[in-house]
Amino acid sequence: MPPVRSTPLMLIAIGLAALAGCASRAPAPETAPVVTNAASESALAWPVSPQDYRTTSGNLYLGNLDARIDTLQALASKDPDGDASRAADLAASLYHRYRIRGRLEDAERALRWAERAVAAGPSSRALALRAAIQLGLHDFAAAQADLDALDHLEPRTATSTDLRLQLDLALGRYEQLGEELARASELSGDFYRLVLRGNLLVLRGDLSAASRQFRFAQSLYRDVDPMPLAWLHVQQGIALLRFGHIADARRFFAAAHARLPEYALAAEHLAETEALLGNAARARELYLQVIAQTGNPEFMAALAELERSEGETQRAAELQQSALDVYEQWLARHPSAFAQHAAEFFVAIEQAPRALALARQNADLRQDIGSLILLAEAADAAGHGAAACAAWQRVDSFIGLEPPEKSGLRLRLAGRCGA
């Protein structure tokens, strides 16, 4: 399977629910854990199960979200040039559903409604919402413009600060993240900032410290919305998987999937770990479910690799072709958003020239360390040694950043490029 290369847009997927005011609510857990300091964080299992900390059921949560979207859509259809606030509500709700279920059409519809909300009068809420969606679709220049416009409307807020952090992280502007990187090991009282710091510690190569932040974030959670906990557990799972701790990663993906079964990121990573652990039947079942739900070519390609390893060569070839066809469609619609995953796909299927072209396109867009590692790998696979070494030198120039993929690239280039 292709290497895990997750740079989650922390705070955006969850924060949009707050912008929309759309999170469903159910009665609070009867015995919700209360943890007040780092010493007591072990009071909760890690990861905490849905039985030990009850949140709204996934079906109810998504049913409420679907109903809200349907209602807002019906009202908007009757008055398409009407309430800007309603357009923003619909955009935020659609994008929140996209981050859960993973259907690209929801993100596209969200962007259209966010644009209507801004056109009706560029409020701070509408600009922040559109910037968040643009960030998710990797339209970084547009997101930057909206954030700059937002600064002219109001003083810097927590939302705009967080969005700028995500933009800096996506673009590899690590000098702008200096304070957060320096304070990454500090515990804070904010759930989302703890997860951000945990992911920054992964970027620094410190899995133990990252896991500490993730676990403390769980101890602070006192809500019944299932998405933040599921999202947190996926972040920990991804970190463990990137460092090769497959069985441990599986526990976190399983916990997230149990809490919110339609959360696509949890389901596909659970499928990945099941496949790596030799549980082919369970992996296949999960992949089929998440492919039907999302239509995502990355998951088709992963299932193709699984089928190939199981000797189902014809089925693998069909799935690989389906993945190729959908990638071409998605690249035509959103080239920036899918260049990175498509490049990884073309490396995996040994179409090195196409992989290198996409990796270059992605690296031109963003200069983060993950994109440069991918560029070096694609150049090496294509036999462009000088280009691979040039990319490696840029990777190695980021002092203090040691994500696990960097170690893998160093081994691959051992004896070359000064690695």
N, C-alpha and C positions, 0 to 999 in steps of 0.2 A: 504494500500500500504506500501511497505517497507520504512523505513526511508531514507530520502535523505542523502547520505553520499558522497559528492563530494569533492575530492581533486584534482582539475584540474591542469594539468601540464601546468601552465601558461607560456606564451611566446613560448612554443614549437609549438603548433598547428599553431600559427600565424607566428612565426619566420621562420618556414620551407618555407613558401612562399617566404620570402626574400632570403633564401639560394638558392632557385630555380630560383629566378627572374621571377616567373611565374604568379604573380598577374596580372589579366587583368586590363586594364585601359580604361576609357571612359572619355569624356569631363568633366572637373571639374564642380561642381555645380555653377550655375550662381551667386548665392548669398551665397556662403559658409560662415558660421558663423566664425567670428574671435573673439576668447576670449583670453584675455591676462592676466587675473588675477582671483584669486578665487572669488573676489567680483562680477565679471560679469558672473559667470557660470550660473546664473539663466536666462540668455538670451535665453537659449535653453530649450525646454520642456524636461522633464525627465520621461520616455525615449523619445528621439527625434524620430519622426516618419519618415518613408521613404519619405513622402511628404514634410516635413519641412527640411530634409537634404537628398538630393538625392545622392545616390551612384549607381554604376553599377547595373543593374537589376540582380537578382539571376540567371535567365535563361542565360543571356549573359555571366555572370561571369563563370558559370559552363560549359557552352558550349565552351568557350575559353579554360578552363582548360582541358576539355575532348579532344579538338582538339590538344592541346599541347602534352598531353600524347600519343595520337594516333600517332602523328608525330614522337615523340622521340622513341616510341616503334618500329615503322617501320624502322627508321634509325638504331636502335640498333640491330634489327633482321638481317639486312644485314651485320652488322659488330659486332657480339657479343663480340669480344675481343678488341674492339676499344676504342674510346675516354672515358676516365675516367670521364671527366667533363660532358659528355652527360649522363653517367650512374647516376651521382649524380643528374643531373637535373631531370631525370625520377624518381629516388627514392623520391626526395623532392616533386615532383608534385603528385605522387601517394599517399604519406603520407598526404599531404595537402588535397587531395580529401577524403581520409579516415576520416580525422578529421571533414570534412563537412558532407559527405553522410553516413559514419558509416559502410561501408562494410569491413569486416575483411580481405577479399582477397586483397584489396588495400594495407593494412598495411603489409601483408605478402610479396606481390610483391615488395613493397618499401624497405623492409629489404634486400631482395635478391639483388636488384640493388645497394643498399648502400654497401653491402658486395663486389660486383664487383668493385665499385668505390674505396674502400679501398685497395682491392687486387691489383688494377692497380698501386698503389702508394699512400701510406697513407698521403694524403694532409690534411691540417687542416680542409678544408671544408668537405671533405668526412668523417673524423673522427667525426666532430661535428654533421653531419647529421645522421650517424649511431648511435651515442650516443643518439640523440634525439628520434629516432625510438625505440631503445632499452628501453629507459625510458618509452615511451608510452606503450610498451608491458611488462613492469615491469621486464625486465631482468637487474636488477640493477647492478649486478656484472660486466656484459659486458659493461654497460654504464660507470661504474667507470673506467674500464680498458681503454676505449677509451678516456675518459677525461684526464686520467693520461698521455696517449700517446700524446694527444693534447698539454699538458703542456710542453712536451719535444720538440715539434716542434716550438712553438711560445710563446711569453709572454701571460699572461692571458688577454683575450679579453672580451668584453661585452657579446658575445655569450657564451663563455665557462663559464663565471661567472654565467650567468643566468641558464645555464644547471646544474651547481653544486648546485645552490640554489634549483632547482627543485628536484635534487637527495636528498639533505639533508632533504627537506620537506617530500618527499615520505618515507624516511627511519626513520623519527622521530628524526633526529639529530638536535634537536632544539638548542643545545648549539652552533652549527655552524651558526645558524640563529640569534644569539643574537643581532647583530647590526641592522639587518632588523626589528626584532621584536621591538627593542627599538625605532626605528625611524618610526614605522608603521603609526603613526598619522601625520607625516610630509607630506606636499604637495611637489611634485617634478614636474619637467617639462617633465617627460617621461610617456607616455601613459601606457606602459606595466608595469613599476615599480609601478605606482599608482594602477593598478589592483592587482599586487602581494601584495602590502601593504594592500589593501582592504581585500583580502582573509586572510592575517595574522591577521587582526583585527577581522574577523569572528572567527578565531581560538581562539582569546582572549575573545570572547563573546561580542564584542562591535559592534552591528549592525549599530548604528547611525554613528559612525566614519568610518566604512567600507563603508557605502553608500555615505558618503561625498567623499571618495577617488574615488569610482566608478563614481560619478557624475562629479567630476573634470576631470577625465580621458576623459569623453565624451566631455567636453568643449574644450579639446586640440586637438580633432580629426579633421583633415582637408584633408582627402583623399577620394577617390571614391571607394575604395575597400570595399565591404559590409561586409566581414567576421569579421574584428576587432570590428565593432560596434555591430553586432549580437552577437558575443562572449562576449563582455562587458555586454550587456543587459542580457544575460543568467547568467553571474556571479552574477549580482545584483539579478536576479530572484531566483537563487539557495539560495543565502544568506537569502532573505526574506522567502522563503519556509522553510528553515531549522529552522527559528525562528517562524514559524506558521502563517505568514502573507500571506495567500493563495491568496486572491483577488489581493493584490498588486503585488505578484509574477507573477500572470497571466498576468498583464499588460506588464511586461518586456519580458516574453516569447512570448507574442503575437507580440510585437514590433520586436523581433528578427526573429520570423517566417515570419512576413510580409516582412522583408527586405531580407531574404534568406530562402525561403520555404523548400528547401531540406536540411537545416542544422538540422541534426537528433537530436542533443541535445536540440535544441529549440523546435522542434515538439513534442518530447516525454515528455518534461517537461510541455509544454502547454497542452498536453493530460492529464497529471497527475493532473494539477490544475483544468482543466475543470471537471474531474471526482470528485475531492474533493468538487467542488462547485455545484455538482448535475447536471451538463450538460452532461448526459450520451451519448446522440446521437453524440454530437460534439467530446467528448473524444474518442468514438469508431471509428469515422471517422479518426481522427488523428492517433490513434494507428494502424489501418489497413494500413494507408499510410506508416507509419514509419517502420512497420514490413515488408511490401513488399519491402521497400527500403533497409533495413539493414539485415533482417533475425536475428535480435538480440533477444535472449531468454528472456532478462530482460523485453522487451516490450510485448512479448507474455504472460509472467506471469502477468504483470500489466493489460493487457486486460482480462485475465482469471479472475482476481479478480473483475474487473468491471462487467463482464458478470455474475459472481456469485452473486454479489450484486443486479443485475437486475433480478434474478431468472432464468437465462439461465444456469442451472447447467450442462447440457450435453455439451454445447458449452464451458463452463468454464473448464470442465474436459479434453476436447480435446486440448484446448490451453495449459493447464498446462502440459499435456503429451508432447506436441510439445516443450514447453520450456525445459522440462527435457531432452528430446532427444538432443536438440541442445546444451544445457549446457554440456552434456557428451562429445559431439564432440569437442566443443571449449576447454574444460578442457584437453582433450587428446592432442590438438594441442598447447595450450598455458596455461599450468596450473597456472603459476604465474599471468598472466594477468587477469584471470577470477575467481580466488579462492574467492575473496572478494564478488563479486556480486553473485556467486553461493552459497556461505554460507548464504547470506541474503535470497536467494530464498528458500533454504532448511529450514531455520528458519520459513519462512512464510508458507510453506506447512507442517510444523510440522514433518519434518524428522530430528529430533534433533541430532542423532549421526553423520549423514553425515555432517550436518551444523557445528558441533563442530570440526570435523576433518579438514574441509576446513578452518575454522576460525583459527585453530592452524597453519595450513600450511601458511596461509596468515600472521599471526603474527610472525612466524619464519622468514619470508622473510623481513618484514618491521615492525618497532617498533613505528610507528606513533600512535597518540592518537586515531584516528578513527579505526584503526585495533584492538587496544586493547579494545576499547568499544565494537566492534563487538564480540571479543573473550569472553568478560564477558557476553554479552547477549546470545551467543550461549551456553556457559557453563551453565548458569542459566536455559535456556530452556531445556537442556539435564539433568538437575537435579544434576549437578556437582557443588555443592555449594562452595566447597573449591577452585576449579579452578576459579569460577566466582569472588570470593573475592580476589584471588591472582591477577587476571587481573584488578579488580577495584583498588587495591592498587597501581598498576603501573600507571593506568589512573590518579589517584589522586595525584601522585607524581610529575606531570608536573605543577609546580607552575606557575600561571599566565595564564594558558591555560584553557579556559572555553567555549568550543564549546557547542551549544545548546544540542547536543546529550548527553553530560556529565551530564547535569541537569536531562534529562530523565532517564539515568541509575541510578543516585543517588536516584531518586524517586522509581524506580523499586526495588532497593536493600535497601530501607529504613528499618532501624532497624537491618540490617545485614552488615557485613563487615566493620563496622564503618562508613557506609554511612549516 
